[in-house]
């Protein structure tokens, strides 16, 4: 089952982050720990890594967008079949 993942909190005072870029596109396989994007915080640019193995199903936030910590920003499917089912549910 595809699952949405939130913007993590990388520091005690971090309240929001800006998605600088997505380095992995929908349909691409990812492994836990792979860099899937970059996020700019108040102090630094941080690599956003995949929390699980699977297939990146969707970016929920466009590059250049600032979002609060905890907002869902990416969907990762379990595998290729789960990805296809998720995309079909969107009408894509």
C-alpha positions as CSV (number, residue, x, y, z in Angstrom):
1,X,0.0,0.0,0.0
2,X,1.4,3.4,-1.0
3,X,2.1,5.7,2.0
4,X,2.6,9.4,2.3
5,X,5.7,10.6,4.3
6,X,6.0,14.0,6.0
7,X,8.8,16.6,5.9
8,X,11.0,15.6,8.8
9,X,12.3,17.9,11.5
10,X,16.1,18.1,11.4
11,X,16.6,20.5,14.2
12,X,15.0,21.6,17.5
13,X,14.0,25.0,16.1
14,X,13.0,23.9,12.6
15,X,9.4,24.8,11.8
16,X,9.4,24.6,8.0
17,X,11.5,23.8,5.0
18,X,11.6,24.6,1.3
19,X,11.8,21.8,-1.2
20,X,14.8,22.8,-3.3
21,X,14.6,19.9,-5.8
22,X,13.4,16.4,-6.2
23,X,16.2,14.1,-7.3
24,X,14.0,11.0,-7.8
25,X,10.9,11.1,-10.1
26,X,7.6,9.1,-9.8
27,X,8.1,5.6,-11.0
28,X,11.7,5.4,-9.9
29,X,12.7,2.6,-7.5
30,X,14.2,3.8,-4.2
31,X,16.0,2.1,-1.3
32,X,15.9,3.1,2.3
33,X,18.5,5.9,2.7
34,X,18.5,7.0,-0.9
35,X,18.5,10.7,-1.4
36,X,15.2,11.6,-3.0
37,X,15.4,15.4,-2.7
38,X,16.9,18.4,-1.0
39,X,15.3,20.7,1.5
40,X,16.5,24.1,2.6
41,X,15.9,25.0,6.2
42,X,16.5,28.2,8.0
43,X,20.2,27.3,8.4
44,X,21.3,24.6,5.9
45,X,20.3,22.5,2.9
46,X,19.6,18.9,3.9
47,X,19.3,15.7,1.9
48,X,15.8,14.2,2.2
49,X,16.3,10.4,2.2
50,X,13.8,7.7,1.5
51,X,12.5,6.2,4.8
52,X,11.7,2.8,3.1
53,X,12.3,0.6,0.0
54,X,9.8,1.0,-2.8
55,X,8.8,3.0,-5.8
56,X,8.4,6.8,-5.6
57,X,4.7,7.3,-6.4
58,X,4.2,11.0,-6.2
59,X,5.6,14.3,-5.1
60,X,2.9,16.0,-3.0
61,X,4.7,19.3,-3.0
62,X,6.4,21.0,-6.0
63,X,10.0,22.1,-5.8
64,X,10.3,25.7,-4.6
65,X,7.4,25.3,-2.1
66,X,7.8,26.0,1.6
67,X,5.9,23.7,3.9
68,X,5.7,23.2,7.7
69,X,7.4,20.2,9.4
70,X,5.1,17.3,9.4
71,X,3.2,18.1,6.2
72,X,3.1,15.1,3.8
73,X,5.4,15.8,0.9
74,X,6.0,12.4,-0.9
75,X,4.2,9.1,-1.5
76,X,6.2,5.9,-1.7
77,X,4.6,2.7,-3.0
78,X,5.7,-0.8,-1.8
79,X,6.6,-2.0,-5.3
80,X,5.8,-1.6,-9.0
81,X,2.3,-3.1,-8.8
82,X,1.5,-0.9,-5.8
83,X,2.7,2.1,-7.8
84,X,0.5,1.2,-10.7
85,X,-2.5,0.8,-8.4
86,X,-1.8,4.2,-6.7
87,X,-1.4,6.0,-10.0
88,X,-4.6,4.4,-11.3
89,X,-6.5,5.6,-8.2
90,X,-5.4,9.2,-9.2
91,X,-6.7,8.7,-12.7
92,X,-3.1,9.0,-14.0
